[in-house]
Amino acid sequence: MSVTLRVAGAASGPELELRCWRLDDVPALLDAHRDPGLRSRARQPLTTPAEARRWIDGNRQAWAAGRSFSFAVCQPEAGGHRLVACVVLKNVLPGRPHAEVGYWTAAAARGRGVAPRALTAVTDWAFTRFAATGLSHLELLHQVDNPASCRVAEKTGYDFVEVLPARPPFPLDGHRHVRRFSPR
């Protein structure tokens, strides 16, 4: 299954295209992972082209299996696109009422409204695609030392639910935010 989501440009941010990862994303993916802020929060920072290719291949296999959907978030530019973020919907199982969303934003794109707009697009797609199979809510988890993720969660309708105790591989307590499916 190949999905492309488009978010129109607006005062809140640039036009975005969300799509499956491709092997030609390897250089941009490695560049994003050079950022110390992203590296400090990533479970497995990518440092070599081989690691990035394996990561992309794994994401493509998860798409094919229908269990996890990782989107490369790109900003179209003359002659191509620029990778600005990643949003993932994971742990999708038929009949299971919840799944999880996660994301990261490339350093140069932070503070430009990319994360909330991309997360909203994936959230809307997830409920449209999976509500009929039992998906009723999405969870967004982050460590307590990440107030930017709290702001993104609030902007996108993910309500704060609870503090979660630290557990490996996460050294700090975390926040759990939830957004419930609401048919329009």
Secondary structure, 3 states (H helix, E strand, C coil): CCCCEEECCECCECCEEEEECCHHHHHHHHHHCCCHHHHHHCCCCCCCHHHHHHHHHHHHHHHHHCCEEEEEEEEEECCEEEEEEEEEEECCCCCCCEEEEEEEECHHHCCCCHHHHHHHHHHHHHHHHHHHHCCCEEEEEEECCCHHHHHHHHHCCCEEEEEECCECCECCCEEEEEEECCCC
